[in-house]
Amino acid sequence: MRVGNQIEKPEGKLGVLLPGLGAVSTTVVAGTHLINKGLAHPFGSLTQMQTIRLGKRTEHRQPLIKDFIPLAHMKDLVFGGWDIFTDNAHQAAMKAGVLPQETLEKVRPELEAVKPWKAVFDQRYVKKLSGPNVKQGKNKMELAEAVMRDMEQFQKETGAKRLVMVWCGSTEIYLQKTAVHDTIETFEKGLKENSPEIPSSMIYAYAAVKMGIPYANGAPNLSGDIPAMLELSQKTKTPVAGKDFKTGQTLMKTIIAPGLKARMLGLQGWFSANILGNRDGEVLDDPDSFKTKEVSKMSVLDNILEPNLYPNLYGNYYHKVRIHYYPPRGDAKEGWDNIDIFGWLGLPMQMKVDFLCRDSILAAPIVLDLILFLDLAKRAGMKGIQEWLSFYWKSPMCLPELQPEHDLFIQHMKLKNTLRILMNEELIDHSGLDYYEK
Ligand SMILES: NC(=O)c1ccc[n+]([C@@H]2O[C@H](COP(=O)([O-])OP(=O)(O)OC[C@H]3O[C@@H](n4cnc5c(N)ncnc54)[C@H](O)[C@@H]3O)[C@@H](O)[C@H]2O)c1
C-alpha cells in the first residue's frame, strides 16, 4: 500500500463501466452531469460533501474529504455500460422514472451518448428478464474476452486513463460457492466448459479483475465474492468490494440495531416489509432472485447483535423480510418495520418505522463514492477486498476468518481512519482523554 505523496495522482479521465443501465446507473450518470453543470448538489455523497476531522479538536482542521485525499474529480468521469435492452441512458432513465422528465432534459445529450454495449446475459440467472441486446459466444471465456474488448475500445475512444467497474445489473438467482469457484484454474476451466455455476455477473467481474480494473458489486450476487476472484485480484493487484448497496430499509436497520445494542435493549422480533414497483422489484418477484436478496438482508441483524455473546437479549428473536412487487409505486419504495423490543425487567415496547424512500436516489451517491474510492485504492496500490468500504454494503465482503462489520457507525469510523492512514494523519480514537489526562 502506498501512502501520502506515493499515491499516484488522479490525472486524466476516469472511465466508469456499468453492467446494467437501469434505474441506479442512469441516476448516477444523470446526477453526475447535472452536478457538473452546477444544476444540483451531490447530496448523500461523502466524497463530495463530508468533512474529516484531523488532529486534535483544538486544531480546528476539518477539510472536505475531496480536498484531503487525491480523488478523481467528478468532471473527469466518463461513462459506458452494457444492457440487455438497446435503450440509451436517456431512454432507460425515462423508463425507470426516477428523475422527472424536465430534469433529464437538462442532460439529455450526455445521457443519449451512453449507448449500451451487448450484454453477457443468460435468462437462467434472471428469470423475469429477457432482451435482445445480448452477446453470443462459444463459451463463457469467449464472452469474458468480448467484455474485455468492449472495455479496451471504450478506453481508446474516450482516452480514459483508468477504469472502474460497478455492477448495477439485476439480482441473479441464489447460488452458493462450489469447487468451480475455488481457484483461478478451476474458474477458468469452468469458463471454457460453460459451467452453470458461473452466472453472467461473474463473467463481468472476471473480465474486470483480470484486466486489473477495480470491481464493485451493487447486487447481492456472489459475483466477485469467490476465492478464485480474490486470488486473481491479488495477482492483478485489483481492489474489489461488495456486496449489495446499503440503501433503504437495511440502512435503517444498521442505524437502529447498533443503538438498541449499545443500550442493551433486547429484541423479540423484527418484521420488515417493502413495496416497490421498479424493474428491480419485478426481478425480485421471482423467488430465486428474492432468495439472494433475502440472504443479504437477513445477515445484518445477527452480525450486529451477536446473539452468541448476548443470548438473553438476542438469542431468540424472530426476523422476517418481505419484498412485494407493487407497480404503482415505481422507484418510490415504502418500507415498514415493526420492531418488538424489551427493556428493564423484560417489559415490552414497540417501534414502527415507515420509510418512504427513493431507492435509486439513495443508491446513486453510493455508486459515485465507490467509483472514486476504488480508483483511489488502485492508485494507492491496495488490492483484494476493500473492507474499509463496508459502509456502503448490505453484505460487506471480508476474509473468511473474519466477521463482516455491519454497524454503520463502526463502518464510518473504519472508512475515515483508513483515509487518515492513507494520508499519514494521526488516527482518532474518540476517547477525548488526551484533553483531560495530561
Ligand atoms: N436501488 C437500490 O437502492 C439498490 C440497493 C441495493 C442493491 N441494488 C441492486 O442494484 C441493481 C440495480 O438496481 P436497479 O434499481 O437499477 O435495477 P434495474 O432493474 O432498474 O436495472 C438493472 C439493469 O440491469 C440490466 N441487466 C440485467 N442483467 C444484466 C446483464 N447480465 N448484463 C447487463 N445488464 C443486465 C437490466 O436489463 C436492467 O436494465 C439490482 O441488482 C439491485 O438489486 C439496488
The ligand as a Tripos MOL2 file, in Angstrom:
@<TRIPOS>MOLECULE
LIG
   44    48     1     0     0
SMALL
NO_CHARGES

@<TRIPOS>ATOM
      1 N1        -31.6970    0.8850   -5.8780 N.am      1 LIG1
      2 C1        -31.2510    0.4730   -4.7500 C.2       1 LIG1
      3 O1        -31.4510    1.1000   -3.7340 O.2       1 LIG1
      4 C2        -30.4750   -0.7950   -4.6720 C.ar      1 LIG1
      5 C3        -29.9900   -1.1720   -3.4280 C.ar      1 LIG1
      6 C4        -29.2330   -2.3290   -3.3120 C.ar      1 LIG1
      7 C5        -28.9810   -3.0780   -4.4320 C.ar      1 LIG1
      8 N2        -29.5000   -2.7120   -5.6290 N.ar      1 LIG1
      9 C6        -29.2300   -3.5810   -6.7630 C.3       1 LIG1
     10 O2        -28.6700   -2.8250   -7.8090 O.3       1 LIG1
     11 C7        -29.0460   -3.4230   -9.0340 C.3       1 LIG1
     12 C8        -29.6020   -2.3510   -9.9470 C.3       1 LIG1
     13 O3        -30.8110   -1.8470   -9.4030 O.3       1 LIG1
     14 P1        -31.7980   -1.0060  -10.3260 P.3       1 LIG1
     15 O4        -32.8670   -0.4940   -9.4440 O.co2     1 LIG1
     16 O5        -31.0400   -0.0730  -11.1720 O.co2     1 LIG1
     17 O6        -32.4090   -2.1650  -11.2320 O.3       1 LIG1
     18 P2        -32.9550   -2.0390  -12.7370 P.3       1 LIG1
     19 O7        -33.7600   -3.2580  -12.9510 O.co2     1 LIG1
     20 O8        -33.5670   -0.7190  -12.9780 O.co2     1 LIG1
     21 O9        -31.6130   -2.0830  -13.6090 O.3       1 LIG1
     22 C9        -30.8770   -3.2320  -13.7980 C.3       1 LIG1
     23 C10       -30.5000   -3.2980  -15.2500 C.3       1 LIG1
     24 O10       -29.5990   -4.3770  -15.4350 O.3       1 LIG1
     25 C11       -29.8690   -4.9720  -16.6810 C.3       1 LIG1
     26 N3        -29.2510   -6.2750  -16.6630 N.ar      1 LIG1
     27 C12       -29.6400   -7.4020  -16.0370 C.ar      1 LIG1
     28 N4        -28.7470   -8.3870  -16.2380 N.ar      1 LIG1
     29 C13       -27.7600   -7.8660  -16.9940 C.ar      1 LIG1
     30 C14       -26.5580   -8.3780  -17.5110 C.ar      1 LIG1
     31 N5        -26.2010   -9.6460  -17.3020 N.pl3     1 LIG1
     32 N6        -25.7620   -7.5610  -18.2360 N.ar      1 LIG1
     33 C15       -26.1090   -6.2680  -18.4540 C.ar      1 LIG1
     34 N7        -27.2630   -5.7420  -17.9940 N.ar      1 LIG1
     35 C16       -28.0600   -6.5200  -17.2700 C.ar      1 LIG1
     36 C17       -31.3720   -4.9430  -16.7790 C.3       1 LIG1
     37 O11       -31.8030   -5.0550  -18.1070 O.3       1 LIG1
     38 C18       -31.6940   -3.5730  -16.1740 C.3       1 LIG1
     39 O12       -31.7560   -2.5690  -17.1560 O.3       1 LIG1
     40 C19       -30.0390   -4.5370   -8.7010 C.3       1 LIG1
     41 O13       -29.3610   -5.7700   -8.6440 O.3       1 LIG1
     42 C20       -30.4950   -4.1790   -7.3250 C.3       1 LIG1
     43 O14       -30.9130   -5.2950   -6.5670 O.3       1 LIG1
     44 C21       -30.2360   -1.5770   -5.7740 C.ar      1 LIG1
@<TRIPOS>BOND
     1     1     2 1
     2     2     3 2
     3     2     4 1
     4     4     5 ar
     5     4    44 ar
     6     5     6 ar
     7     6     7 ar
     8     7     8 ar
     9     8     9 1
    10     8    44 ar
    11     9    10 1
    12     9    42 1
    13    10    11 1
    14    11    12 1
    15    11    40 1
    16    12    13 1
    17    13    14 1
    18    14    15 2
    19    14    16 1
    20    14    17 1
    21    17    18 1
    22    18    19 2
    23    18    20 1
    24    18    21 1
    25    21    22 1
    26    22    23 1
    27    23    24 1
    28    23    38 1
    29    24    25 1
    30    25    26 1
    31    25    36 1
    32    26    27 ar
    33    26    35 ar
    34    27    28 ar
    35    28    29 ar
    36    29    30 ar
    37    29    35 ar
    38    30    31 1
    39    30    32 ar
    40    32    33 ar
    41    33    34 ar
    42    34    35 ar
    43    36    37 1
    44    36    38 1
    45    38    39 1
    46    40    41 1
    47    40    42 1
    48    42    43 1
@<TRIPOS>SUBSTRUCTURE
     1 LIG1         1 GROUP 0 **** ****
